[in-house]
Amino acid sequence: MIHIKEVAKQTDITVRTLRYYDQIGLLTAPAKTEGGHRLYSEEELRKLQYIQFLKGMGYSLQDIKDMLLGSDWDWLASLQNQLVCIMEEQQRLKQIESSLRELINGIIVEGGDERAAVQKLIRLSHQHKKRVPGFKESLFNEREIQLLEKVPKMNGEDPDSMEWIALLGQLKQHMKDGPDSPKVQNIIRRMLEKQAEEFKDEDEFIDKLWESRKSPKQSEMLGLYPIEKEVLEFMEQAYDIYMASFQETTKKGRES
């Protein structure tokens, strides 16, 4: 017979938990010391292994009790049902994970303004329920729809999405400096570099996407994170300045 404290030490299960299992009739100690401490045999230790194993698969203590003590328990049906429950829970947790990433990235884009991020994501969620089937297909052809999958996502954890989100957040923070400021121009330069990396020779697609982005309705119908009109106009101004400077530099280089 093994003392309850030794059982707790061997199994990493607290004495308090072992006492609770005894109280609910899940794992009853067959004997006690003169001082009233519970004693367990090898049979109870094996049963305890069963209990921990089944707990690890998500079963409740009541279910485990029925499984171990009941003679008519349908193990196969129970395991299949438990698998369905676990898969549904995984899906729910995956959705929560996605929402958390969206909110974290939204706060980055909004320069730390969590209220603005929450409000935009709520609006985007409501818009998702109203989304018209075939709307995406009305704006883009089949190949362009495939390109849309490469557009950075607010719930993305890939390096490209994270950098786009950081660049947009930095751009919003430096709007007060003006579209021609060195910091803003460096951000635009990096954005164009990333655009070329992902969408080389896809100018027509980029133009369509930008026009959709400038339309709040189209943007939300496509599931894109809302960006204020003034931010988009600022980006266009900064882009025009960058391109004018780039063309002038290129022209001087050719002349020299």
N, C-alpha and C positions, 0 to 999 in steps of 0.2 A: 504494500500500500504506500502511496506517495502523498506527502503532505501538500496541502493546497498552495503553500508558498513555493514549494519546489516545482509544482505544476506551472505556476505563474512564471517562474524563472525559465523553465524549459520552453514554454510556448509563447512568451512575450504577451500573455493575456493577463490583465490585472486581476488581483484577488477579488476586487469589487465586482468585476464582470463575472467571474466564476461563481460568486455568491448569488448574483442575479440569475444566472442560468439555472442554479439550483432552485431558487425561489419560484421560477416560472415552470419548473418541471422539465426543462430542456436537457439539463445534464445534472443528474442527482448524484451526490456523493454517497457511496454505499456504506461508509463508516465515518466515525469521528474519533478524535483523540479524547482522552479524559478531560482535556481542557476545552473541548467543544470545537476544535479545528477540523475541517473536512479532510477526509482521506480518499484518494482515488486509486483505482486499479488500472492496469494496462488497457482494459476494455473501455474505460471512460476516456482514457487518453486518445484511443483510436476514434471514439465517437466525437471527441473535441476536434480532431483533425477534419472529420466530416463537416462539422458545424462551420469551421473557419473556411473550408473549401467552398461550401455552398453560399456562405456570406459573401465571399469574393465574387460570386456570380450574380450578386444583387438580390438574393432571396431575403425576405424578412424572417425574423426569428420565429414567428408563428408558422410560416410556411415550412421552415426547416424542422420545426417540431412535428408538424403533420407528416412531413416526408420521412422522418426517422422513426416516428412512433406509430404511424398509420400503416396498416397492412394492404390497403387498397389504393395507395397513391399511384397515379399513372405518371411514371417518371418521364417517359418519352414525350407525352403531351405537355407536361409541365415544362420540360426543357425547351420545347419548341415555342411555347407561349412566352417563356422568359427571354428567349432569343429575339422574338418580335418586339417585346417591350424595350430591350436594350438597344435595338436598332433604332426604334422610335426616339429613345432618349438621346442617342448619339446625334440624330438629325436635329433634335431640339437644341442640343448644346452647340452643334455646328452653326446653327442660325444665330445663337447668342454670341458665339465667337465672331461671326461676320459682323454683327451689329456693333460689337465692342470695337472692332477694327475701324469701322466706318466712323464711329464717334471720335475715337482717338485721332484719326487722320483729319476729320472735320475740324476738330479743335486746333490742329496744327495749321490748317488752311485759314482758319478764322483768327489766327494770331493769339490763341489762348481764350477766345470768347466762346465758352462752352454753351451758353444760351443760344447764340446764333447757330452753332453747329446742330444742336438738338432740334431747333425749330425747322431748319432746312431738311434734316433727315426725316422728321415727322411729315413734312410737306411732300417729300419724295416718296415716302411710304404710302401716303394717301393717293398720290398720283399713280403709283404702281397698280393700285386696285382699279383705277379707271382707264388703264392703258388699253388702247384700241388694237386688237389683233391685226397684224399686217401693216401697222404704221411704219415700222422699220423698213419693210420691203418697199413701201411707197417712196422712200427717200433714197435708198441705196440698192444697187444691184447685188447679185449673189456674191460676187468676189469682194465687194466693198463690205458686205455684212460680215464676211470672214475677217476682214481687216479691223472691224469694230471690236473684235475680241482682243485685239492687241492694244486697244486704248486703255490707259491706266485706270484702275478701279479704286474706289475709296475704301473697299474692304480688302484690297490686295496687300500681300506681304512680300511681294517680289521686289528686288532692288529698284527696278525701273519705276514701278508705281510709287514707291516710297520717295524716290528722288523728285518725280513730278510734283508730288504733294508738297514736299519741302520747298521746291522752287516757287510754286504758286503762293505758299504762305509767305516766303521772303518777298515776293513781288508786292503783295498786299501791304506788307510792313513798310516798304520803301516808296509807296505811292506819293507820300508827302515830299519826297526828294525830286519829283518830276520825272517824266518819261525819258529825258535825255541825260539823267544822272549816270555816272559810271557804274554804280551798283545795279541799277535797273538794266542798263545795257548789257552788263555781264550776265544777268539772269536771262535776258532774252537770247543772248548768244548761246547759252547752255541749252535753253529750250529748243532752239533751232537745231543744235547739234543732236540732241536726243530725237527730235522729229526725223532728222535725216537717217539716224541709226535704225529707227523702227519703220519708217514709211518713205524710204528712198524711191524717187520717181513716182510718187503717188499724189501729185499736186492736186489733181481733180478731186480725189477723195478728201484730202485735207481741206480744200475749199468748201466742199459740201458739209463736212463736219463742223467747220467754223461757222458757217451760216446757220446751221442747226443750233450750235452752241449759243449764238447771239439771240435766238428766239427762245424766250423762257418756256413757252408751251412745248415746242419741239424738243428742247433740251430735257425737260422733265419727262416727256413721253418716251424718250430714249433711255431714261434712267440715269442721266448724267447729274452729278452734284450741282445744285444751283450756284451760280456765280453772278454777282451783282452786275448790272449794266455798266456802271461806271468803271468797274474793274476790267471788263472786257474792252471797253473803249480805251482805257489806259494802255492795255496790252497792245491794241492796234496802233496807237500813237507811238509807243515805244518800238514796235516792230518796224513801222515806217521810217523812223529815225535811224534805226539800226541798218536797214536795207539801203537807205540813202547814203549813209556813211560807208557801208561796205562797197557799194557801186563806185563811189568816188575814189576810194582807196584802190579798187581794182583798176579803174581808169588811169589813175596816176601811175600805177605799176606798169601798165602797158605802154604809156607814153615815155616812161623812163627807160 
